Amino acid sequence: MSDTQQERRGARRDLQRRPRLRGDDRDTKRTALAEGYRARASIRALAAEHDLSFGLTRTLLLEAGVELRSRNREPKTVVEQ
């Protein structure tokens, strides 16, 4: 194994894993995310705000029964004068 591979592996050992969200903490986070998403916040914005990964944020929204918006933006409405 080369020195750079060992350095990379050593760096991974120093990472601190976040404890899993369970029980009431998970329910609270799920509710907060659902409210934010329904208020038109993006998944990425919610993930950053709550210090979560995109994937976990999406999973919690789905668990909350939120219908996810499509990735395509809605067309802008033209105001006639």
N, CA, C and O atoms as CSV, one atom per row, in Angstrom:
chain,resi,resn,atom,element,x,y,z
A,1,MET,N,N,0.853,-1.176,0.000
A,1,MET,CA,C,0.000,0.000,0.000
A,1,MET,C,C,0.898,1.239,0.000
A,1,MET,O,O,1.886,1.289,0.733
A,2,SER,N,N,0.565,2.219,-0.803
A,2,SER,CA,C,1.396,3.416,-0.885
A,2,SER,C,C,1.126,4.325,0.313
A,2,SER,O,O,0.145,4.163,1.038
A,3,ASP,N,N,2.024,5.277,0.489
A,3,ASP,CA,C,1.881,6.211,1.613
A,3,ASP,C,C,0.611,7.049,1.497
A,3,ASP,O,O,-0.053,7.321,2.498
A,4,THR,N,N,0.275,7.457,0.273
A,4,THR,CA,C,-0.925,8.289,0.126
A,4,THR,C,C,-2.189,7.510,0.460
A,4,THR,O,O,-3.133,8.081,1.005
A,5,GLN,N,N,-2.227,6.216,0.144
A,5,GLN,CA,C,-3.393,5.407,0.502
A,5,GLN,C,C,-3.518,5.281,2.014
A,5,GLN,O,O,-4.623,5.341,2.554
A,6,GLN,N,N,-2.400,5.108,2.693
A,6,GLN,CA,C,-2.440,5.006,4.154
A,6,GLN,C,C,-2.871,6.325,4.770
A,6,GLN,O,O,-3.617,6.343,5.749
A,7,GLU,N,N,-2.402,7.434,4.200
A,7,GLU,CA,C,-2.802,8.739,4.722
A,7,GLU,C,C,-4.307,8.932,4.572
A,7,GLU,O,O,-4.971,9.429,5.482
A,8,ARG,N,N,-4.837,8.539,3.425
A,8,ARG,CA,C,-6.279,8.677,3.207
A,8,ARG,C,C,-7.064,7.818,4.187
A,8,ARG,O,O,-8.055,8.271,4.760
A,9,ARG,N,N,-6.631,6.604,4.377
A,9,ARG,CA,C,-7.337,5.723,5.313
A,9,ARG,C,C,-7.255,6.258,6.736
A,9,ARG,O,O,-8.225,6.172,7.489
A,10,GLY,N,N,-6.121,6.801,7.103
A,10,GLY,CA,C,-5.967,7.368,8.438
A,10,GLY,C,C,-6.885,8.553,8.649
A,10,GLY,O,O,-7.416,8.749,9.742
A,11,ALA,N,N,-7.073,9.340,7.611
A,11,ALA,CA,C,-7.942,10.510,7.721
A,11,ALA,C,C,-9.388,10.090,7.967
A,11,ALA,O,O,-10.123,10.789,8.664
A,12,ARG,N,N,-9.797,8.972,7.409
A,12,ARG,CA,C,-11.177,8.507,7.603
A,12,ARG,C,C,-11.440,8.103,9.043
A,12,ARG,O,O,-12.558,8.250,9.536
A,13,ARG,N,N,-10.442,7.608,9.705
A,13,ARG,CA,C,-10.641,7.190,11.098
A,13,ARG,C,C,-10.956,8.367,12.005
A,13,ARG,O,O,-11.578,8.199,13.054
A,14,ASP,N,N,-10.529,9.555,11.603
A,14,ASP,CA,C,-10.749,10.729,12.435
A,14,ASP,C,C,-12.156,11.308,12.290
A,14,ASP,O,O,-12.546,12.185,13.060
A,15,LEU,N,N,-12.917,10.826,11.313
A,15,LEU,CA,C,-14.263,11.346,11.111
A,15,LEU,C,C,-15.175,10.922,12.257
A,15,LEU,O,O,-15.102,9.797,12.753
A,16,GLN,N,N,-16.019,11.838,12.654
A,16,GLN,CA,C,-16.990,11.534,13.701
A,16,GLN,C,C,-18.338,11.310,13.040
A,16,GLN,O,O,-18.830,12.179,12.320
A,17,ARG,N,N,-18.930,10.171,13.274
A,17,ARG,CA,C,-20.247,9.894,12.713
A,17,ARG,C,C,-21.318,10.521,13.590
A,17,ARG,O,O,-21.215,10.557,14.816
A,18,ARG,N,N,-22.323,11.002,12.932
A,18,ARG,CA,C,-23.450,11.601,13.625
A,18,ARG,C,C,-24.360,10.481,14.128
A,18,ARG,O,O,-24.559,9.500,13.412
A,19,PRO,N,N,-24.916,10.595,15.332
A,19,PRO,CA,C,-25.833,9.545,15.804
A,19,PRO,C,C,-27.092,9.503,14.935
A,19,PRO,O,O,-27.511,10.523,14.388
A,20,ARG,N,N,-27.681,8.330,14.816
A,20,ARG,CA,C,-28.888,8.176,14.002
A,20,ARG,C,C,-30.058,8.924,14.628
A,20,ARG,O,O,-30.187,9.012,15.849
A,21,LEU,N,N,-30.902,9.456,13.760
A,21,LEU,CA,C,-32.124,10.110,14.224
A,21,LEU,C,C,-33.159,9.036,14.519
A,21,LEU,O,O,-33.549,8.279,13.630
A,22,ARG,N,N,-33.600,8.972,15.763
A,22,ARG,CA,C,-34.578,7.958,16.164
A,22,ARG,C,C,-35.635,8.572,17.061
A,22,ARG,O,O,-35.418,9.609,17.688
A,23,GLY,N,N,-36.758,7.925,17.109
A,23,GLY,CA,C,-37.811,8.285,18.059
A,23,GLY,C,C,-38.340,9.692,17.889
A,23,GLY,O,O,-38.632,10.142,16.781
A,24,ASP,N,N,-38.459,10.385,19.030
A,24,ASP,CA,C,-39.031,11.731,19.043
A,24,ASP,C,C,-38.189,12.717,18.244
A,24,ASP,O,O,-38.734,13.606,17.591
A,25,ASP,N,N,-36.859,12.571,18.288
A,25,ASP,CA,C,-35.988,13.472,17.527
A,25,ASP,C,C,-36.285,13.366,16.032
A,25,ASP,O,O,-36.345,14.373,15.326
A,26,ARG,N,N,-36.469,12.143,15.566
A,26,ARG,CA,C,-36.768,11.918,14.144
A,26,ARG,C,C,-38.138,12.493,13.796
A,26,ARG,O,O,-38.302,13.118,12.748
A,27,ASP,N,N,-39.119,12.285,14.668
A,27,ASP,CA,C,-40.465,12.813,14.423
A,27,ASP,C,C,-40.454,14.335,14.353
A,27,ASP,O,O,-41.087,14.929,13.481
A,28,THR,N,N,-39.733,14.962,15.273
A,28,THR,CA,C,-39.645,16.419,15.309
A,28,THR,C,C,-38.987,16.953,14.045
A,28,THR,O,O,-39.477,17.906,13.438
A,29,LYS,N,N,-37.875,16.338,13.651
A,29,LYS,CA,C,-37.148,16.765,12.455
A,29,LYS,C,C,-38.014,16.562,11.212
A,29,LYS,O,O,-38.040,17.416,10.325
A,30,ARG,N,N,-38.718,15.440,11.147
A,30,ARG,CA,C,-39.590,15.126,10.011
A,30,ARG,C,C,-40.678,16.191,9.863
A,30,ARG,O,O,-40.958,16.650,8.756
A,31,THR,N,N,-41.284,16.577,10.976
A,31,THR,CA,C,-42.345,17.583,10.956
A,31,THR,C,C,-41.808,18.938,10.509
A,31,THR,O,O,-42.431,19.621,9.695
A,32,ALA,N,N,-40.652,19.324,11.042
A,32,ALA,CA,C,-40.054,20.613,10.684
A,32,ALA,C,C,-39.700,20.661,9.196
A,32,ALA,O,O,-39.925,21.672,8.531
A,33,LEU,N,N,-39.148,19.571,8.684
A,33,LEU,CA,C,-38.792,19.522,7.268
A,33,LEU,C,C,-40.035,19.591,6.387
A,33,LEU,O,O,-40.042,20.285,5.371
A,34,ALA,N,N,-41.079,18.876,6.774
A,34,ALA,CA,C,-42.318,18.880,5.988
A,34,ALA,C,C,-42.915,20.284,5.930
A,34,ALA,O,O,-43.374,20.720,4.873
A,35,GLU,N,N,-42.912,20.988,7.050
A,35,GLU,CA,C,-43.439,22.357,7.075
A,35,GLU,C,C,-42.622,23.266,6.165
A,35,GLU,O,O,-43.182,24.070,5.420
A,36,GLY,N,N,-41.298,23.137,6.226
A,36,GLY,CA,C,-40.433,23.955,5.380
A,36,GLY,C,C,-40.626,23.662,3.905
A,36,GLY,O,O,-40.651,24.578,3.083
A,37,TYR,N,N,-40.762,22.396,3.569
A,37,TYR,CA,C,-40.935,22.012,2.165
A,37,TYR,C,C,-42.275,22.502,1.633
A,37,TYR,O,O,-42.369,22.955,0.492
A,38,ARG,N,N,-43.301,22.410,2.456
A,38,ARG,CA,C,-44.622,22.893,2.034
A,38,ARG,C,C,-44.633,24.416,1.896
A,38,ARG,O,O,-45.469,24.974,1.185
A,39,ALA,N,N,-43.699,25.086,2.582
A,39,ALA,CA,C,-43.567,26.540,2.473
A,39,ALA,C,C,-42.660,26.919,1.300
A,39,ALA,O,O,-42.203,28.058,1.208
A,40,ARG,N,N,-42.397,25.951,0.393
A,40,ARG,CA,C,-41.672,26.134,-0.866
A,40,ARG,C,C,-40.152,26.144,-0.737
A,40,ARG,O,O,-39.477,26.565,-1.677
A,41,ALA,N,N,-39.587,25.704,0.374
A,41,ALA,CA,C,-38.131,25.576,0.487
A,41,ALA,C,C,-37.690,24.357,-0.315
A,41,ALA,O,O,-38.436,23.385,-0.437
A,42,SER,N,N,-36.480,24.410,-0.857
A,42,SER,CA,C,-35.962,23.265,-1.615
A,42,SER,C,C,-35.394,22.221,-0.657
A,42,SER,O,O,-35.115,22.515,0.506
A,43,ILE,N,N,-35.228,21.011,-1.156
A,43,ILE,CA,C,-34.647,19.954,-0.331
A,43,ILE,C,C,-33.225,20.342,0.061
A,43,ILE,O,O,-32.823,20.148,1.208
A,44,ARG,N,N,-32.463,20.891,-0.885
A,44,ARG,CA,C,-31.080,21.295,-0.587
A,44,ARG,C,C,-31.026,22.387,0.477
A,44,ARG,O,O,-30.169,22.358,1.360
A,45,ALA,N,N,-31.935,23.341,0.393
A,45,ALA,CA,C,-31.966,24.416,1.389
A,45,ALA,C,C,-32.311,23.862,2.772
A,45,ALA,O,O,-31.711,24.255,3.772
A,46,LEU,N,N,-33.268,22.959,2.821
A,46,LEU,CA,C,-33.645,22.346,4.102
A,46,LEU,C,C,-32.504,21.511,4.664
A,46,LEU,O,O,-32.250,21.532,5.868
A,47,ALA,N,N,-31.817,20.778,3.798
A,47,ALA,CA,C,-30.686,19.958,4.244
A,47,ALA,C,C,-29.605,20.837,4.862
A,47,ALA,O,O,-29.059,20.504,5.914
A,48,ALA,N,N,-29.297,21.946,4.219
A,48,ALA,CA,C,-28.275,22.854,4.743
A,48,ALA,C,C,-28.727,23.485,6.063
A,48,ALA,O,O,-27.943,23.591,7.006
A,49,GLU,N,N,-29.972,23.894,6.122
A,49,GLU,CA,C,-30.506,24.539,7.323
A,49,GLU,C,C,-30.490,23.607,8.531
A,49,GLU,O,O,-30.211,24.041,9.649
A,50,HIS,N,N,-30.786,22.339,8.311
A,50,HIS,CA,C,-30.888,21.375,9.411
A,50,HIS,C,C,-29.639,20.513,9.568
A,50,HIS,O,O,-29.622,19.579,10.369
A,51,ASP,N,N,-28.593,20.830,8.803
A,51,ASP,CA,C,-27.319,20.108,8.859
A,51,ASP,C,C,-27.513,18.611,8.619
A,51,ASP,O,O,-27.043,17.777,9.393
A,52,LEU,N,N,-28.215,18.289,7.530
A,52,LEU,CA,C,-28.472,16.906,7.140
A,52,LEU,C,C,-28.003,16.704,5.708
A,52,LEU,O,O,-27.794,17.667,4.970
A,53,SER,N,N,-27.842,15.457,5.326
A,53,SER,CA,C,-27.525,15.170,3.933
A,53,SER,C,C,-28.794,15.326,3.096
A,53,SER,O,O,-29.911,15.279,3.611
A,54,PHE,N,N,-28.591,15.512,1.802
A,54,PHE,CA,C,-29.723,15.602,0.881
A,54,PHE,C,C,-30.562,14.331,0.958
A,54,PHE,O,O,-31.790,14.392,1.010
A,55,GLY,N,N,-29.894,13.183,0.966
A,55,GLY,CA,C,-30.592,11.901,0.973
A,55,GLY,C,C,-31.445,11.694,2.214
A,55,GLY,O,O,-32.581,11.230,2.121
A,56,LEU,N,N,-30.896,12.038,3.381
A,56,LEU,CA,C,-31.672,11.879,4.611
A,56,LEU,C,C,-32.839,12.854,4.633
A,56,LEU,O,O,-33.936,12.504,5.069
A,57,THR,N,N,-32.610,14.068,4.166
A,57,THR,CA,C,-33.686,15.055,4.120
A,57,THR,C,C,-34.821,14.558,3.233
A,57,THR,O,O,-35.991,14.659,3.601
A,58,ARG,N,N,-34.478,14.027,2.076
A,58,ARG,CA,C,-35.479,13.494,1.149
A,58,ARG,C,C,-36.227,12.317,1.781
A,58,ARG,O,O,-37.449,12.221,1.669
A,59,THR,N,N,-35.497,11.432,2.437
A,59,THR,CA,C,-36.117,10.275,3.089
A,59,THR,C,C,-37.103,10.714,4.169
A,59,THR,O,O,-38.205,10.174,4.259
A,60,LEU,N,N,-36.716,11.682,4.980
A,60,LEU,CA,C,-37.604,12.165,6.042
A,60,LEU,C,C,-38.853,12.820,5.465
A,60,LEU,O,O,-39.943,12.675,6.018
A,61,LEU,N,N,-38.699,13.541,4.355
A,61,LEU,CA,C,-39.869,14.141,3.708
A,61,LEU,C,C,-40.824,13.064,3.200
A,61,LEU,O,O,-42.041,13.184,3.345
A,62,LEU,N,N,-40.272,12.024,2.610
A,62,LEU,CA,C,-41.115,10.926,2.129
A,62,LEU,C,C,-41.800,10.210,3.288
A,62,LEU,O,O,-42.965,9.828,3.179
A,63,GLU,N,N,-41.083,10.027,4.395
A,63,GLU,CA,C,-41.686,9.410,5.583
A,63,GLU,C,C,-42.828,10.257,6.127
A,63,GLU,O,O,-43.792,9.732,6.685
A,64,ALA,N,N,-42.712,11.584,5.960
A,64,ALA,CA,C,-43.748,12.492,6.446
A,64,ALA,C,C,-44.954,12.521,5.515
A,64,ALA,O,O,-45.957,13.168,5.818
A,65,GLY,N,N,-44.862,11.824,4.381
A,65,GLY,CA,C,-45.982,11.778,3.454
A,65,GLY,C,C,-46.074,12.977,2.533
A,65,GLY,O,O,-47.123,13.233,1.942
A,66,VAL,N,N,-44.982,13.714,2.409
A,66,VAL,CA,C,-44.968,14.893,1.551
A,66,VAL,C,C,-44.848,14.449,0.094
A,66,VAL,O,O,-44.037,13.580,-0.228
A,67,GLU,N,N,-45.648,15.042,-0.778
A,67,GLU,CA,C,-45.520,14.769,-2.210
A,67,GLU,C,C,-44.439,15.697,-2.751
A,67,GLU,O,O,-44.576,16.920,-2.716
A,68,LEU,N,N,-43.366,15.099,-3.249
A,68,LEU,CA,C,-42.242,15.895,-3.730
A,68,LEU,C,C,-42.590,16.573,-5.049
A,68,LEU,O,O,-43.273,16.006,-5.902
A,69,ARG,N,N,-42.101,17.806,-5.191
A,69,ARG,CA,C,-42.303,18.548,-6.431
A,69,ARG,C,C,-41.413,17.968,-7.519
A,69,ARG,O,O,-40.389,17.351,-7.228
A,70,SER,N,N,-41.803,18.165,-8.766
A,70,SER,CA,C,-40.962,17.690,-9.864
A,70,SER,C,C,-39.717,18.564,-9.938
A,70,SER,O,O,-39.696,19.680,-9.418
A,71,ARG,N,N,-38.702,18.054,-10.576
A,71,ARG,CA,C,-37.459,18.808,-10.701
A,71,ARG,C,C,-37.590,19.928,-11.718
A,71,ARG,O,O,-36.804,20.875,-11.703
A,72,ASN,N,N,-38.574,19.830,-12.600
A,72,ASN,CA,C,-38.786,20.877,-13.601
A,72,ASN,C,C,-39.448,22.070,-12.944
A,72,ASN,O,O,-40.405,21.933,-12.181
A,73,ARG,N,N,-38.931,23.220,-13.249
A,73,ARG,CA,C,-39.512,24.426,-12.683
A,73,ARG,C,C,-40.826,24.744,-13.379
A,73,ARG,O,O,-41.013,24.447,-14.559
A,74,GLU,N,N,-41.707,25.337,-12.642
A,74,GLU,CA,C,-42.983,25.740,-13.220
A,74,GLU,C,C,-42.740,26.931,-14.143
A,74,GLU,O,O,-41.928,27.800,-13.826
A,75,PRO,N,N,-43.427,26.982,-15.273
A,75,PRO,CA,C,-43.232,28.123,-16.175
A,75,PRO,C,C,-43.733,29.405,-15.526
A,75,PRO,O,O,-44.711,29.409,-14.779
A,76,LYS,N,N,-43.043,30.479,-15.829
A,76,LYS,CA,C,-43.461,31.772,-15.296
A,76,LYS,C,C,-44.755,32.191,-15.980
A,76,LYS,O,O,-44.945,31.971,-17.176
A,77,THR,N,N,-45.626,32.788,-15.209
A,77,THR,CA,C,-46.879,33.253,-15.790
A,77,THR,C,C,-46.648,34.623,-16.410
A,77,THR,O,O,-45.943,35.461,-15.848
A,78,VAL,N,N,-47.242,34.838,-17.561
A,78,VAL,CA,C,-47.105,36.106,-18.268
A,78,VAL,C,C,-48.252,37.006,-17.841
A,78,VAL,O,O,-49.419,36.616,-17.887
A,79,VAL,N,N,-47.906,38.201,-17.431
A,79,VAL,CA,C,-48.912,39.166,-17.024
A,79,VAL,C,C,-49.256,40.012,-18.239
A,79,VAL,O,O,-48.402,40.713,-18.780
A,80,GLU,N,N,-50.507,39.943,-18.662
A,80,GLU,CA,C,-50.934,40.737,-19.814
A,80,GLU,C,C,-51.323,42.124,-19.350
A,80,GLU,O,O,-51.892,42.308,-18.274
A,81,GLN,N,N,-50.999,43.099,-20.193
A,81,GLN,CA,C,-51.298,44.491,-19.825
A,81,GLN,C,C,-52.435,45.032,-20.633
A,81,GLN,O,O,-52.823,46.187,-20.458
